[in-house]
Amino acid sequence: MTDKKNPPKTEAELKAERLAKALRDNLHRRKAQARSRDAAPTPAPKDEAE
C-alpha cells in the first residue's frame, strides 16, 4: 500500500532540502557571530596627541 500524501522524494527534492538546511544553518551561524561581535567590548580609542 502506497501513501499518496507522502510520495517518495526525488533526488532533486532531497538535494534541495539539504541545500535549504545548509543555508538555514549558515544564516544562524552568521547571526550568532554578528551578535557576539556586537556584544564584545570595543577597545578604547588611542589618543593620537601623544
N, C-alpha and C positions, 0 to 999 in steps of 0.2 A: 504494500500500500504506500503510495507516494503522498507526501504532504504538499498540497497545492499552494498553501500560504507561504511556505519557505522552500522554494525550489533550490537545488544545489547551485552554488555560486560559480560563475565562470572564473577563469584565471584573471581576466581583466578586472572583474569586480573585486577579487581578493587583493590584487595589486593596488587598486585604487583605495581600498580600505587600509592597507599597510601604509601607503603614502599619506593618507589623511591622518592616521595615528602619529606617524613620524612628524608631520607638520605641527600637530597639536602639542606634542611633547617638546618640540623645539621652541614653540611660542611660549610655553610655560617656563622653560629653562631661561629664555631671554628675559621674560618679565621678572623672574626671580633675581637674575643678575642685575637688572636695572634697579629693582627695589633695594638690593644690597648696596649698590653704588650710591643711591640717594640717601641711604641711612648712614653711610660711612662718614665719619667726621672729616671735614676738609682741612688741610694744613693751613696754618696761619700764613698770610702773605708776607713775603720777606720785605724788609724795609730797604728800599733802594738808595736811601740817602746816606747810608753808612759807607 
